[in-house]
Amino acid sequence: MYNSPFMMLPGISPQEFSYLQTATTGFNEQQLNGFLMIYSSKRRSPDDMILYCVLGFFVPGLARFLVNQIGMGILYFLTYGLCAIGTIIDLVNYKDLAFEYNQKMVFESLQMVKMGNRIQ
């Protein structure tokens, strides 16, 4: 676990670590490096998400926009974070927001790596 290239990702949780290991099972070193390069550029760190959620009190919906939940972001923006209750809930669940977004980014990154292998 400590020698894994996934450990270089800032704020990685054990849940995300095991998800990444499962998703990249059978990858060679070149594929793994390509995946990490793509995934690390798309990933949202839970440490950053808590900052975005706090900033959501000043810019309602910021965290939702950053995890590509545009509809919820607009709703939060127009209702001031559902009267700040939604923003508080996001602040409590910031790790889940980051993990759900990162799961989607793992899938996209895997697809890009697989497409890159087909082209070569």
C-alpha positions as CSV (number, residue, x, y, z in Angstrom):
1,M,0.0,0.0,0.0
2,Y,2.8,2.5,0.9
3,N,4.6,1.9,-2.4
4,S,1.5,2.4,-4.5
5,P,1.5,5.4,-6.9
6,F,-2.0,6.2,-5.7
7,M,-0.6,7.4,-2.4
8,M,0.8,10.5,-4.1
9,L,-2.8,11.8,-4.5
10,P,-3.5,14.5,-1.9
11,G,-6.1,13.6,0.7
12,I,-6.7,10.1,-0.6
13,S,-9.1,8.1,1.6
14,P,-8.9,4.3,2.1
15,Q,-12.2,3.9,0.3
16,E,-10.9,5.8,-2.8
17,F,-7.6,3.9,-2.6
18,S,-9.3,0.5,-2.7
19,Y,-11.6,1.7,-5.5
20,L,-8.6,2.8,-7.6
21,Q,-6.8,-0.5,-7.0
22,T,-9.8,-2.4,-8.1
23,A,-10.4,-0.3,-11.1
24,T,-6.8,-0.6,-12.3
25,T,-6.3,-4.3,-11.7
26,G,-4.3,-5.8,-14.6
27,F,-2.8,-2.5,-15.8
28,N,0.8,-2.4,-16.9
29,E,3.1,0.4,-15.7
30,Q,2.5,2.5,-18.8
31,Q,-1.2,2.2,-18.6
32,L,-1.1,3.0,-14.8
33,N,1.0,6.1,-15.4
34,G,-1.3,7.3,-18.1
35,F,-4.4,6.7,-15.9
36,L,-2.8,8.6,-13.0
37,M,-1.9,11.5,-15.2
38,I,-5.4,11.8,-16.5
39,Y,-7.1,11.1,-13.2
40,S,-5.0,13.4,-11.0
41,S,-5.9,16.3,-13.3
42,K,-9.7,15.6,-13.0
43,R,-9.8,14.6,-9.3
44,R,-11.2,16.7,-6.5
45,S,-9.5,16.3,-3.2
46,P,-11.7,16.0,-0.1
47,D,-9.5,18.6,1.5
48,D,-10.3,21.1,-1.3
49,M,-14.0,20.1,-1.2
50,I,-14.3,21.3,2.4
51,L,-12.9,24.7,1.3
52,Y,-15.4,24.9,-1.6
53,C,-18.3,24.0,0.8
54,V,-17.3,26.7,3.2
55,L,-17.0,29.2,0.4
56,G,-20.5,28.1,-0.6
57,F,-21.8,30.4,2.2
58,F,-20.5,33.4,0.1
59,V,-20.9,31.9,-3.4
60,P,-23.9,29.6,-3.1
61,G,-23.7,26.4,-5.2
62,L,-19.9,26.6,-5.7
63,A,-19.2,23.1,-4.6
64,R,-22.0,21.7,-6.7
65,F,-20.8,23.5,-9.8
66,L,-17.3,22.2,-9.2
67,V,-18.5,18.6,-9.1
68,N,-20.5,19.0,-12.3
69,Q,-23.9,19.1,-10.6
70,I,-25.0,22.2,-12.6
71,G,-28.7,21.9,-11.9
72,M,-28.1,21.7,-8.1
73,G,-25.6,24.5,-8.4
74,I,-28.2,26.8,-10.0
75,L,-30.8,25.8,-7.5
76,Y,-28.4,26.5,-4.6
77,F,-27.4,29.8,-6.2
78,L,-31.0,31.0,-6.7
79,T,-32.1,29.9,-3.2
80,Y,-29.0,30.9,-1.3
81,G,-28.0,27.3,-0.7
82,L,-31.6,26.2,0.0
83,C,-31.6,28.9,2.8
84,A,-28.1,27.7,3.8
85,I,-29.5,24.3,4.9
86,G,-28.2,22.6,1.7
87,T,-24.8,24.3,2.1
88,I,-24.6,23.0,5.7
89,I,-25.5,19.5,4.5
90,D,-22.8,19.7,1.8
91,L,-20.3,20.8,4.5
92,V,-21.1,17.7,6.5
93,N,-21.1,15.4,3.5
94,Y,-18.1,16.9,1.7
95,K,-16.2,13.6,1.6
96,D,-19.1,11.9,-0.1
97,L,-19.4,14.7,-2.7
98,A,-15.7,14.3,-3.5
99,F,-15.9,10.5,-3.7
100,E,-18.9,10.4,-5.9
101,Y,-17.3,12.9,-8.3
102,N,-14.0,11.0,-8.2
103,Q,-15.8,7.7,-9.1
104,K,-17.1,9.4,-12.3
105,M,-13.6,10.7,-13.0
106,V,-12.1,7.2,-12.6
107,F,-14.6,5.9,-15.2
108,E,-13.8,8.7,-17.6
109,S,-10.0,8.3,-17.1
110,L,-10.3,4.5,-17.6
111,Q,-12.1,5.1,-20.9
112,M,-9.5,7.5,-22.0
113,V,-6.7,5.1,-21.2
114,K,-8.5,2.2,-23.0
115,M,-9.1,4.5,-26.1
116,G,-5.4,5.4,-26.1
117,N,-4.4,1.8,-26.1
118,R,-6.7,1.1,-29.1
119,I,-5.1,3.9,-31.1
120,Q,-1.5,2.7,-30.5
